[in-house]
Amino acid sequence: MDMRHRFLIYPKATSTENMTTPTPTIRKAVFGDGSAIFQRIKSHPNELVPRPLSDILLNIDRFLVAEYNGEIVGTAAWSVLPELDPKRNPSIEIQSVSVRQDFQGQGLGRRLVEAAMDRVMEYRPDQIIVLTFTPPFFAKLGFVPVSKETLMYKLYQGCVNCTRYDSPFTCPEVAMAYYPRDHQPGASS
């Protein structure tokens, strides 16, 4: 499934079954969203890696937010991961996916992740990765489980500083990857 150009505009959903369900608008984050993003991430202490407000503001251009009636009810972000092999493009990690509890189960998380994937596809990554406690959610979006050993740059960059687990390999998060159609493992370039 080619993700390029699927979600260039992030309009409100228009399905008739959602007529009574509030539908937030997904947009690029701005500096004024920093505190709300911080609180949204902080509201999921067991699922998300905490991020200081300064980090959020330094990376505000890599955040999307879901807004409803002036409130931030969801977030998603991404990070570019280094690649040492000059024949490969860097990977991108989707991170900080958070949806306020009263908006969960309505497709907002999916919309946020799809919008983030669309934004990063213009960079032509070899893969988009996640480390997640909810593999079924990401599997529905085309992600497949991968060995953490294949993501050593991610583990070194972020997981090595984790205070929750003594090793990235004892962490229960599942590593998953999405491969754009033109970057399938084993495909000729």
N, C-alpha and C positions, 0 to 999 in steps of 0.2 A: 504494500500500500504506500503510495507516494504521498508524503506529508506536505510537500512544497505547495505553497499558495492555497492551502485549504482554509486557513483562518486569518486572512490578512486584516479583516475587520472583525471585531468581536461584539456583534450585536446581541441584543436580548434574544433569548429563545422565543420562537413563535408558535410552538406546537399548541394545538387546541386543548390537549389534556392538562396543560399548565396554566389555564386561564385563571385559576384561583391561587396558584402557587406563585409567590414572589420570584421574580427573575432578575438577579443582579446583572449589571453590565461589567464586562471585563475590559480593563484599560491598562495602559502603561502606568506604572507608579510615578509619583512626583515626590519631591523632598517633603512636602507637607504630610505625606502618608507614612513617613518613617515611624512615628510613635505607634500608630495603629498596626503597622506590620509587626513591629516589635511585640506588641501585646498579643496579636494573633498567633505568632510563633510560640510565645511564652505560654499560651493556653494549652499547648500540647507537649508538656514536659517529658512524657514517656515515649513519644513518637518522633519528635523533632530535636535536632541539635540546636541548642540555644545560640542566638546570634546577638552580639552587642549592637546597640543602636548605631554606633559609629560604623560598624561593618555594613549594616543595612543602608546607611546613607552613602557610604563609599561605593556601594554596588546598586544604587537605586535604579540605574539604567538596565539592570538585569532582573527586575521584579515586575510582575503583573499583579494587579489587585482586582478583586470583584467588589463592586460597590453597589449598595442598595440603600436608597433614601439617605445618601450622604455618609453612610457607615461602611467601613471596610469589613466585609464578611468572609473574605477568602484571599489567599495569596499563593503565588508560585514564583520560583526564581530559578536561575541556572548559573552554572559556573563552567568556565572553560578549563579543561584539564590538559596539562602538558603532554606532548607526545615526542619521544626521543627519536623515533624512526622517521627520517625525512621523507619516506615514501608514503606516510600516512598523515591524514589530517588529525588534529586534536579531537578528543572526545568531549562531550558536554554532559554535565550532570544536572538533572532536574532536582531541585531541592526546595525545602521550606514550603511544601504543599500543605496548606491549612485551610479548612472550611469551618466556619462557626457551626456549632452543633445543630442549631435550628434550621440550617440550610443543608445539612448532610442528607444524602439519599435522594437528592433532586438533580443529580448530574452536574453540579457545579464543580466538583473536583475534577471530573473528566474534562469539562470545558476549560478549566484553568490549565491542566496539563497539555491538552491539545493546542491551546493558544501558545503556551511556552514552546512546545515542539515546533510549531509553525514559525515562531520568531527565530529559533536557532537554526532552522534548516537553511536559511540564507547563507550560513557560514560553511555549509557542506561538511558537517562532522562525519567521521567514519562510524561513530555510534553515539547514541544518547543513553546514558546510564542512570540508574537509581539504586540506592540502597534503601530497602523498605521493609516495614513490618506488615504490609498489606499486598503481598504478591498477586492475589487474584485481581485486585483493582488494576494493576499495571499490565497484567497478562491480557486483559480485555482491550488494552490500547496497543497491543502488538509487542510488548516487551517479553523477553524470554530469560529464564534463569541462566546466570553465568557464574563461573567459579570466581571467588574473590581474588584468587591468585592471578587472574587475568587483569585485575584492576589495581596493580601494585602502586601506580602513581596516585590513585585516589586514596588508597590506604595510607600511603606515606604522607600525602598532603593534608588529610583531614583526620582520618581514623586513628593515627598514631598518637594524637593528642587527646583522645577521648578519655574522660574520667569515669565513665560508667563500666567499662570492661577492661580487663587486663591485656587483651589482645583483640585485634580486629577479627581474628578467626574464632573467637569465643562469643562474639556479638551475634545475637539472633537475627539481625537484619539480613535480608536476602538480597544479593546482588543480581540485578537484571539489566538487560540491554535491549535497545531497539536499534535495528540496523536499517538505515534508509535503503530503499530498493537498489540503488546503484552502489551500495557498499556492503552487500551481503557477504558474510565470511565465505571465502573460497571463490567468490565471483571475480572474474577478470576485469581489470580497470581499463 
